[in-house]
Amino acid sequence: MIPLAQRVADRLTEQQTKIVFAESCTAGLVAATLASIPGISRWLCGSVVTYRESMKRVWLGVDEADLLRFTAVSPPVTEQMAAGVLGKTGDADLAAAITGHLGPDAPPELDGIVFVSIARRRSDGSLEIETSRHQLKTATRTDRQREAVDCLLADLLKRL
């Protein structure tokens, strides 16, 4: 995770880009990993951990109807998480959100699935949001959290 985090930090520095996170299944591990890089405080605005659906609604403005229709582990919810945290963080240029089902007891169709959304604020104030779906290869919850962090960081590198 650390070499990937260093590459993200380097790219944020090169592009003078500030970032904020909305984390669910990673419970703050993305921000903690990036925060291990010296000097990242110039670019890391913070992270909101919204593990529960109620916090996604209250803190990030995720639509309750979408949570019911699509579940918390879905592209529409992840996109709203990214848009919500970016909307609340005026000095950030970019937001990344992640949600997923790490198990155990996940529905088979969602077991080990994570969604990552990256939202960028355009010059006109509108948002550009890209979302990706990842099937995690590891089996344990802890390994899946680390793998999910890597997925998000890799997606960031592609979009920075």
Accessible surface in RSA format (square Angstrom, percent):
REM  Atomic radii and reference values for relative SASA: ProtOr
REM  Chains: A
REM  Algorithm: Lee & Richards
REM  Probe-radius: 1.40
REM  Slices: 20
REM RES _ NUM      All-atoms   Total-Side   Main-Chain    Non-polar    All polar
REM                ABS   REL    ABS   REL    ABS   REL    ABS   REL    ABS   REL
RES MET A   1    66.35  34.4  32.55  21.5  33.80  80.5  33.20  28.2  33.15  43.9
RES ILE A   2    89.11  50.7  88.71  66.1   0.40   1.0  88.71  63.9   0.40   1.1
RES PRO A   3    99.16  72.3  91.63  83.5   7.53  27.4  98.28  81.1   0.89   5.5
RES LEU A   4    31.76  17.7  29.74  21.3   2.01   5.1  30.27  21.3   1.48   4.0
RES ALA A   5     0.00   0.0   0.00   0.0   0.00   0.0   0.00   0.0   0.00   0.0
RES GLN A   6    69.61  38.9  69.61  50.9   0.00   0.0  33.29  70.9  36.32  27.5
RES ARG A   7   136.36  57.3 132.88  67.7   3.48   8.3  46.77  63.9  89.59  54.3
RES VAL A   8     0.00   0.0   0.00   0.0   0.00   0.0   0.00   0.0   0.00   0.0
RES ALA A   9     5.09   4.7   4.81   7.4   0.28   0.6   5.09   7.2   0.00   0.0
RES ASP A  10    64.91  45.5  62.20  61.9   2.71   6.4  19.91  46.9  44.99  44.9
RES ARG A  11    69.64  29.2  69.34  35.3   0.30   0.7   7.58  10.4  62.06  37.6
RES LEU A  12     0.00   0.0   0.00   0.0   0.00   0.0   0.00   0.0   0.00   0.0
RES THR A  13    59.01  42.0  57.65  58.4   1.36   3.2  45.58  61.2  13.42  20.3
RES GLU A  14   127.16  73.0  91.70  69.4  35.46  84.4  48.72  94.2  78.44  64.0
RES GLN A  15    79.52  44.5  54.99  40.2  24.53  58.4  30.79  65.5  48.73  37.0
RES GLN A  16   109.43  61.2  92.42  67.5  17.01  40.5  44.69  95.1  64.75  49.1
RES THR A  17     8.98   6.4   8.72   8.8   0.25   0.6   0.61   0.8   8.36  12.6
RES LYS A  18    75.00  36.6  75.00  46.0   0.00   0.0  25.71  23.1  49.29  52.5
RES ILE A  19     0.00   0.0   0.00   0.0   0.00   0.0   0.00   0.0   0.00   0.0
RES VAL A  20     5.11   3.4   5.11   4.6   0.00   0.0   5.11   4.4   0.00   0.0
RES PHE A  21     0.00   0.0   0.00   0.0   0.00   0.0   0.00   0.0   0.00   0.0
RES ALA A  22     0.00   0.0   0.00   0.0   0.00   0.0   0.00   0.0   0.00   0.0
RES GLU A  23     0.00   0.0   0.00   0.0   0.00   0.0   0.00   0.0   0.00   0.0
RES SER A  24     8.06   6.8   8.06  10.8   0.00   0.0   0.00   0.0   8.06  11.3
RES CYS A  25     6.16   4.7   3.64   4.1   2.53   5.9   6.16  15.6   0.00   0.0
RES THR A  26     1.89   1.3   0.00   0.0   1.89   4.5   0.00   0.0   1.89   2.9
RES ALA A  27    51.40  47.3  28.90  44.6  22.50  51.2  28.90  40.7  22.50  59.6
RES GLY A  28    16.03  19.8   0.00   N/A  16.03  19.8  12.79  35.1   3.24   7.3
RES LEU A  29    52.14  29.0  50.21  35.9   1.92   4.8  51.26  36.0   0.88   2.4
RES VAL A  30     0.00   0.0   0.00   0.0   0.00   0.0   0.00   0.0   0.00   0.0
RES ALA A  31    14.30  13.1  14.03  21.6   0.27   0.6  14.28  20.1   0.01   0.0
RES ALA A  32    59.90  55.1  42.67  65.8  17.23  39.2  50.45  71.0   9.45  25.0
RES THR A  33     7.16   5.1   1.93   2.0   5.24  12.5   5.44   7.3   1.72   2.6
RES LEU A  34     0.00   0.0   0.00   0.0   0.00   0.0   0.00   0.0   0.00   0.0
RES ALA A  35    57.60  53.0  35.20  54.3  22.40  50.9  35.78  50.4  21.82  57.8
RES SER A  36    63.77  53.9  30.45  40.6  33.32  76.8  42.37  90.2  21.41  30.0
RES ILE A  37     9.07   5.2   7.67   5.7   1.40   3.4   7.67   5.5   1.40   3.8
RES PRO A  38   124.10  90.4  95.78  87.3  28.32 102.9 107.49  88.7  16.60 103.2
RES GLY A  39    52.09  64.2   0.00   N/A  52.09  64.2  36.32  99.7  15.76  35.3
RES ILE A  40    10.10   5.7   8.54   6.4   1.56   3.8  10.02   7.2   0.08   0.2
RES SER A  41    97.67  82.5  74.29  99.1  23.38  53.9  49.92 106.3  47.76  66.9
RES ARG A  42   147.70  62.0 133.21  67.9  14.49  34.5  57.98  79.2  89.71  54.4
RES TRP A  43    14.41   5.8  13.76   6.7   0.64   1.5  12.12   6.5   2.29   3.7
RES LEU A  44    30.57  17.0  15.87  11.4  14.69  36.9  16.34  11.5  14.22  38.3
RES CYS A  45    48.16  36.4   6.65   7.4  41.51  97.6  11.28  28.6  36.88  39.8
RES GLY A  46    25.80  31.8   0.00   N/A  25.80  31.8  25.80  70.8   0.00   0.0
RES SER A  47    40.87  34.5   6.77   9.0  34.10  78.6   6.78  14.4  34.09  47.8
RES VAL A  48    40.90  26.9  37.74  34.2   3.16   7.6  40.90  35.5   0.00   0.0
RES VAL A  49    55.42  36.5  44.10  39.9  11.32  27.3  44.10  38.3  11.32  30.7
RES THR A  50     0.00   0.0   0.00   0.0   0.00   0.0   0.00   0.0   0.00   0.0
RES TYR A  51   107.49  50.2  89.83  51.1  17.66  46.0  80.41  60.4  27.08  33.4
RES ARG A  52   168.40  70.7 163.43  83.3   4.98  11.9  54.88  75.0 113.52  68.8
RES GLU A  53    76.97  44.2  72.46  54.8   4.51  10.7  22.69  43.9  54.29  44.3
RES SER A  54    36.21  30.6  33.94  45.3   2.26   5.2  27.14  57.8   9.07  12.7
RES MET A  55    55.21  28.6  55.21  36.5   0.00   0.0  44.15  37.5  11.06  14.7
RES LYS A  56     2.08   1.0   2.08   1.3   0.00   0.0   0.00   0.0   2.08   2.2
RES ARG A  57    81.01  34.0  71.72  36.6   9.30  22.1  12.70  17.4  68.32  41.4
RES VAL A  58   102.19  67.2  75.92  68.7  26.27  63.3  82.71  71.9  19.48  52.8
RES TRP A  59   116.73  46.8 112.37  54.4   4.36  10.2  94.89  50.6  21.83  35.4
RES LEU A  60     6.96   3.9   0.72   0.5   6.24  15.7   0.96   0.7   5.99  16.1
RES GLY A  61    56.68  69.9   0.00   N/A  56.68  69.9  32.01  87.8  24.67  55.3
RES VAL A  62     4.68   3.1   0.00   0.0   4.68  11.3   0.00   0.0   4.68  12.7
RES ASP A  63    68.30  47.8  62.40  62.1   5.91  14.0  22.59  53.2  45.72  45.6
RES GLU A  64    96.09  55.2  92.25  69.8   3.84   9.1  22.67  43.8  73.42  59.9
RES ALA A  65    62.42  57.4  54.69  84.4   7.73  17.6  58.21  82.0   4.21  11.2
RES ASP A  66    32.20  22.6  32.20  32.0   0.00   0.0   0.00   0.0  32.20  32.1
RES LEU A  67     6.54   3.6   1.46   1.0   5.08  12.8   1.59   1.1   4.96  13.3
RES LEU A  68   141.54  78.8 113.84  81.4  27.70  69.6 116.81  82.0  24.73  66.6
RES ARG A  69   187.36  78.7 152.31  77.6  35.04  83.4  52.89  72.3 134.46  81.5
RES PHE A  70    70.10  35.1  55.24  34.2  14.86  38.7  60.04  36.4  10.06  28.8
RES THR A  71    62.02  44.1  61.08  61.9   0.94   2.2  61.35  82.4   0.67   1.0
RES ALA A  72    14.77  13.6  13.81  21.3   0.96   2.2  13.81  19.5   0.96   2.5
RES VAL A  73    15.18  10.0  11.19  10.1   3.99   9.6  11.19   9.7   3.99  10.8
RES SER A  74     6.42   5.4   5.83   7.8   0.59   1.4   6.42  13.7   0.00   0.0
RES PRO A  75    50.50  36.8  50.50  46.0   0.00   0.0  50.50  41.7   0.00   0.0
RES PRO A  76    36.24  26.4  32.93  30.0   3.31  12.0  35.60  29.4   0.64   4.0
RES VAL A  77     0.00   0.0   0.00   0.0   0.00   0.0   0.00   0.0   0.00   0.0
RES THR A  78     0.00   0.0   0.00   0.0   0.00   0.0   0.00   0.0   0.00   0.0
RES GLU A  79    58.83  33.8  58.44  44.2   0.39   0.9   8.26  16.0  50.57  41.3
RES GLN A  80    43.89  24.5  39.77  29.1   4.12   9.8  32.23  68.6  11.66   8.8
RES MET A  81     0.00   0.0   0.00   0.0   0.00   0.0   0.00   0.0   0.00   0.0
RES ALA A  82     0.00   0.0   0.00   0.0   0.00   0.0   0.00   0.0   0.00   0.0
RES ALA A  83    29.31  27.0  24.61  38.0   4.70  10.7  24.92  35.1   4.39  11.6
RES GLY A  84    14.24  17.6   0.00   N/A  14.24  17.6  13.08  35.9   1.16   2.6
RES VAL A  85     1.51   1.0   1.51   1.4   0.00   0.0   1.51   1.3   0.00   0.0
RES LEU A  86     0.14   0.1   0.14   0.1   0.01   0.0   0.14   0.1   0.01   0.0
RES GLY A  87    58.48  72.1   0.00   N/A  58.48  72.1  28.05  77.0  30.43  68.2
RES LYS A  88   140.43  68.5 103.30  63.4  37.13  88.4  60.68  54.6  79.75  84.9
RES THR A  89    23.69  16.9  20.82  21.1   2.87   6.8  15.33  20.6   8.37  12.6
RES GLY A  90    68.73  84.8   0.00   N/A  68.73  84.8  36.71 100.7  32.03  71.7
RES ASP A  91    90.95  63.7  73.53  73.2  17.42  41.2  38.92  91.6  52.03  51.9
RES ALA A  92     1.57   1.4   0.00   0.0   1.57   3.6   0.00   0.0   1.57   4.2
RES ASP A  93    56.72  39.7  55.80  55.5   0.92   2.2  15.81  37.2  40.92  40.8
RES LEU A  94     0.21   0.1   0.21   0.1   0.00   0.0   0.21   0.1   0.00   0.0
RES ALA A  95     0.00   0.0   0.00   0.0   0.00   0.0   0.00   0.0   0.00   0.0
RES ALA A  96     0.00   0.0   0.00   0.0   0.00   0.0   0.00   0.0   0.00   0.0
RES ALA A  97     0.00   0.0   0.00   0.0   0.00   0.0   0.00   0.0   0.00   0.0
RES ILE A  98     0.00   0.0   0.00   0.0   0.00   0.0   0.00   0.0   0.00   0.0
RES THR A  99     1.99   1.4   1.99   2.0   0.00   0.0   0.00   0.0   1.99   3.0
RES GLY A 100    12.73  15.7   0.00   N/A  12.73  15.7   0.00   0.0  12.73  28.5
RES HIS A 101    54.05  29.5  53.03  36.9   1.02   2.6  30.39  31.3  23.66  27.5
RES LEU A 102     6.53   3.6   0.62   0.4   5.91  14.9   0.62   0.4   5.91  15.9
RES GLY A 103     5.08   6.3   0.00   N/A   5.08   6.3   3.55   9.7   1.53   3.4
RES PRO A 104   112.40  81.9  90.06  82.1  22.34  81.2 100.31  82.8  12.09  75.1
RES ASP A 105   142.59  99.9 100.88 100.4  41.72  98.6  42.01  98.9 100.58 100.3
RES ALA A 106    17.57  16.2   0.02   0.0  17.56  39.9   0.22   0.3  17.36  46.0
RES PRO A 107    49.78  36.3  42.69  38.9   7.09  25.8  49.45  40.8   0.33   2.1
RES PRO A 108   124.49  90.7  99.86  91.0  24.63  89.5 106.06  87.6  18.43 114.5
RES GLU A 109   123.04  70.6 101.48  76.8  21.56  51.3  68.03 131.6  55.01  44.9
RES LEU A 110    30.94  17.2  30.94  22.1   0.00   0.0  30.94  21.7   0.00   0.0
RES ASP A 111    56.24  39.4  50.82  50.6   5.42  12.8  10.49  24.7  45.75  45.6
RES GLY A 112     0.00   0.0   0.00   N/A   0.00   0.0   0.00   0.0   0.00   0.0
RES ILE A 113     1.65   0.9   1.65   1.2   0.00   0.0   1.65   1.2   0.00   0.0
RES VAL A 114     0.00   0.0   0.00   0.0   0.00   0.0   0.00   0.0   0.00   0.0
RES PHE A 115    15.51   7.8  15.51   9.6   0.00   0.0  15.51   9.4   0.00   0.0
RES VAL A 116     0.30   0.2   0.04   0.0   0.26   0.6   0.04   0.0   0.26   0.7
RES SER A 117     0.00   0.0   0.00   0.0   0.00   0.0   0.00   0.0   0.00   0.0
RES ILE A 118     5.74   3.3   3.61   2.7   2.13   5.1   3.61   2.6   2.13   5.8
RES ALA A 119     0.00   0.0   0.00   0.0   0.00   0.0   0.00   0.0   0.00   0.0
RES ARG A 120    68.93  28.9  68.91  35.1   0.01   0.0  31.79  43.5  37.13  22.5
RES ARG A 121    79.65  33.4  62.35  31.8  17.30  41.2  35.44  48.4  44.21  26.8
RES ARG A 122   113.93  47.8 103.57  52.8  10.36  24.7  37.75  51.6  76.18  46.2
RES SER A 123   130.90 110.6  80.91 108.0  49.99 115.2  60.10 128.0  70.81  99.2
RES ASP A 124   115.37  80.8  73.96  73.6  41.42  97.9  49.03 115.4  66.34  66.2
RES GLY A 125    48.54  59.9   0.00   N/A  48.54  59.9  27.93  76.7  20.61  46.2
RES SER A 126    46.21  39.0  34.62  46.2  11.58  26.7  44.26  94.2   1.95   2.7
RES LEU A 127    58.67  32.7  35.39  25.3  23.28  58.5  35.39  24.9  23.28  62.7
RES GLU A 128    63.63  36.5  60.02  45.4   3.61   8.6  16.05  31.0  47.58  38.8
RES ILE A 129    60.48  34.4  29.26  21.8  31.23  75.3  29.26  21.1  31.23  84.7
RES GLU A 130    73.12  42.0  68.78  52.0   4.34  10.3  27.66  53.5  45.46  37.1
RES THR A 131    42.00  29.9  10.00  10.1  32.01  76.3  10.00  13.4  32.01  48.4
RES SER A 132    26.12  22.1  20.06  26.8   6.06  14.0  26.12  55.6   0.00   0.0
RES ARG A 133   140.29  58.9 113.00  57.6  27.29  65.0  43.66  59.7  96.63  58.6
RES HIS A 134    37.88  20.7  33.57  23.3   4.32  11.0  22.27  22.9  15.61  18.2
RES GLN A 135    92.07  51.5  79.92  58.4  12.15  28.9  50.31 107.1  41.76  31.7
RES LEU A 136     6.43   3.6   0.20   0.1   6.23  15.7   0.20   0.1   6.23  16.8
RES LYS A 137   185.56  90.5 149.25  91.6  36.32  86.5 114.64 103.2  70.92  75.5
RES THR A 138    50.65  36.0  42.53  43.1   8.13  19.4  48.66  65.4   1.99   3.0
RES ALA A 139    86.43  79.5  63.93  98.7  22.51  51.2  64.96  91.5  21.48  56.9
RES THR A 140    77.39  55.0  71.08  72.1   6.30  15.0  74.58 100.2   2.81   4.2
RES ARG A 141    99.21  41.7  92.30  47.1   6.91  16.5  46.61  63.7  52.60  31.9
RES THR A 142    71.74  51.0  70.77  71.7   0.97   2.3  35.74  48.0  36.00  54.4
RES ASP A 143    57.49  40.3  54.74  54.5   2.75   6.5   6.28  14.8  51.21  51.1
RES ARG A 144    23.95  10.1  23.95  12.2   0.00   0.0   0.01   0.0  23.94  14.5
RES GLN A 145    37.20  20.8  37.20  27.2   0.00   0.0   0.50   1.1  36.70  27.8
RES ARG A 146   113.03  47.5 112.97  57.6   0.07   0.2  32.11  43.9  80.92  49.0
RES GLU A 147    32.76  18.8  29.42  22.3   3.34   7.9  23.61  45.7   9.15   7.5
RES ALA A 148     0.00   0.0   0.00   0.0   0.00   0.0   0.00   0.0   0.00   0.0
RES VAL A 149     0.00   0.0   0.00   0.0   0.00   0.0   0.00   0.0   0.00   0.0
RES ASP A 150    49.44  34.6  48.77  48.5   0.68   1.6  16.16  38.0  33.28  33.2
RES CYS A 151    19.33  14.6  14.98  16.7   4.36  10.2   4.24  10.8  15.09  16.3
RES LEU A 152     0.00   0.0   0.00   0.0   0.00   0.0   0.00   0.0   0.00   0.0
RES LEU A 153     0.00   0.0   0.00   0.0   0.00   0.0   0.00   0.0   0.00   0.0
RES ALA A 154    34.83  32.0  32.74  50.5   2.10   4.8  33.67  47.4   1.17   3.1
RES ASP A 155     1.93   1.4   1.93   1.9   0.00   0.0   0.00   0.0   1.93   1.9
RES LEU A 156     0.00   0.0   0.00   0.0   0.00   0.0   0.00   0.0   0.00   0.0
RES LEU A 157    16.69   9.3  11.78   8.4   4.91  12.3  12.10   8.5   4.59  12.4
RES LYS A 158   156.75  76.5 118.65  72.8  38.10  90.7  85.02  76.5  71.73  76.4
RES ARG A 159    54.86  23.0  36.94  18.8  17.91  42.7  20.28  27.7  34.57  21.0
RES LEU A 160    24.19  13.5   0.01   0.0  24.19  60.8   5.80   4.1  18.40  49.5
END  Absolute sums over single chains surface
CHAIN  1 A     7542.8       5903.7       1639.1       4115.5       3427.3
END  Absolute sums over all chains
TOTAL          7542.8       5903.7       1639.1       4115.5       3427.3
